[in-house]
Amino acid sequence: MSEEFEIRNKVAESGLINFDLTTLLPKGERKGIDLKDFLFQELILKEKDFREKVDAIDTEKYKDTYVYIYNSVDTIIPLWAYFVLTAKITDVAKKVVFGNREDLEVILMHNAIQIHDFEEMRGKRVLVKGCSDKEIPENAYIELVEQLKPIVKSLMFGEACSNVPIIKN
């Protein structure tokens, strides 16, 4: 007695939308600028020396990159110094922020989530992928929930075979 068996992908048939936050990660090189390199003996900001060092920056090395400006030494930096440095590279860099690499990633993901069109998920069941080979800032998941909660039918986190229900509307 032979029976025909049809292999069915129940996940695909369920209408579940799998969403991977890594698809929103902006592509491009990340570069840091440490302000200590612009200080006299890595301790004191002397305006003339600072401006000369900023003027000497080869802006091509920051072309189309995401730049984070930080200070690895315990020195007070006047706010105008950030203006001067940012003004030098902002025309070539994709984005310039103050902070460390993680701060840059938080800001980049925030911007990406804010401009992404989630309309295709309206009224749908959405599963946010839980595992990734790229690091996603935790804040991105919080912002994603803020965006999706009012529009989705249900929101889950994890993988299709093992997920955690988050909300049901």
Secondary structure, 3 states (H helix, E strand, C coil): CCCCCCCCCHHHHCCEEEECHHHHCCCCCEEEEEHHHHCECCCECCHHHHHHHHHCCCHHHHCCCEEEEECCCCCCCCHHHHHHHHHHHCCCCCEEEECCHHHHHHHHHHHHHHHCCCHHHCCCEEEEECCCCCCCCHHHHHHHHHHHCCCCCEEEEEECCEEEEEEEC
